[in-house]
């Protein structure tokens, strides 16, 4: 493949609309005002957490359509996924819409994986408009991956708090930006981490692998971006990523942040190492980040969705946890007008 | 979207290579001789069924590469999925290869979903070569979806037998066919089926929806195909599909078969309504069907991968089972040389 996995989209599609639906804790966090909708009880009118998660997807997708005055028939395909067994959050959440449906499993990287596939298919005229959707719910994730909520288990310092939220985006072949200009699919990386309560450490090497490949073949330097955002590495994974990249000659400190660190106030909200889940980067990208792109505060965003490829069963069987990191570059201007590292003659690091 | 979801691939890619790895029961079935590899004990040298499933994917992918004398570096992307919680069959099975990885969840339709995305991305020059991989394992599926094997639970007459097997395909932008010429992504269809032991009934309406859309907008008639193959509807779903299509004016009887009916000898192998699982259509398409396409026995195959979008949890919560059916047309000749219904002036039904 050209450029070791970097794909420059020839006709960069526009992110026409996005919506983010969250729970109470996320609404109470530092980004609360930038989400579209929340429920005070995290139930969204449903009688189970799993149905509440599906309902968030339904609400996010519907709201996203409403914002750009589109109808179901205007959407050619949906790329969607979540963390629930057999991805039922998405299949039930989006069932009502009657749109060709591609189910994905990218663990917590799903917002990036779905956005990447939506952008690739629209940018290559396979579809006119495609949606990217994902979700996670603290309560459905806790009982599936860890303990029933009622058990009240003690959490380790490295553990992260699964975000209750759903993000939805519509990518279209017309519109004036923000554009998805480049994507780079992730390669699974496994470095022997077996602690299911330290996902940040398991995913960080994948983020480092993708970012190293990206800087090496894109001709960009970290300062070309207003922000480089990983999905949900949390405090531990954030620091590992920064340090490993620094030792490879890439200093991202001045522009680097992680959605899992942004969505909660770590000290006041008792989330230990930070937020996680598909809904973490899903809501932060679809809400606050898209808002800042539209406001002109951000012009160039490098989003690296991170996922841990494991299950409770695989951990019980002693299997190590692999990570994956999919990269999406979102720019408010088309590539021709961007100044890249190559053009400036700049070198990496 | 043009043609209600039908996508004609402008530069139809070639299926360059395929491999199918199966368990003992599948090897003992009527198609046994057409699979590449099997293990007598279904364990493939591993100490758990889940690891055995991953090992099947690793073997199938490796064998597929070997057959076309390609190396890992020659493959730009993998699209893969399975039925295990969090799709660990694929993530662990393909971890060694270091190839950009797109995780999918299409339930039992995964062979069609992955092949569709591989064909779309290669056919539109996003990748030069992309792989489609899937698997299922009777023992890992039984304990996850139904009962532990040791329990020896009685099976209902409508139940199906999850295929132990993995299929892998390589789609490339060079080569002389067989070509993937058309695809049609499925739309989720839910008709109120709640019996998790009658997947055929839950999936059949989705197959009917996709096939009806396909015949309506492709200008083809059933007789244009040597075989129309659904993935794993089994005896019940097969008959429902044929009857519902007949009542809509499409008589597919003379060319219709189902991978779940082909892979076992129903009477002698005690599989009740037939085979199921990602590995069902995965191995039948990658093994016997590809063999017949290469031998010239088949020239035109319409493959409709079928999946049931549910989980044990969703069934316990009383949710109905939705189905999805993704369509892929595989032809040994390029479209220009095909005679379609339109050209003949033929009408549907």
Interface residues (C-beta under 8 A of the other chain):
Chain A: X1 X5 X7 X48 X50 X51 X76 X77 X81 X83 X84 X85 X86 X87 X88 X91 X92 X94 X95 X98 X99 X100 X101 X102 X103 X104 X105 X106 X107 X113 X117 X120 X121 X124 X125 X126 X127 X128 X144 X184 X185 X186 X187 X188 X190 X309 X310 X311 X312 X313 X314 X317 X319 X322 X324
Chain B: X1 X5 X7 X48 X50 X51 X76 X77 X81 X83 X84 X85 X86 X87 X88 X91 X92 X94 X95 X98 X99 X100 X101 X102 X103 X104 X105 X106 X107 X113 X117 X120 X121 X124 X125 X126 X127 X128 X144 X184 X185 X186 X187 X188 X190 X309 X310 X311 X312 X313 X314 X317 X319 X322 X324
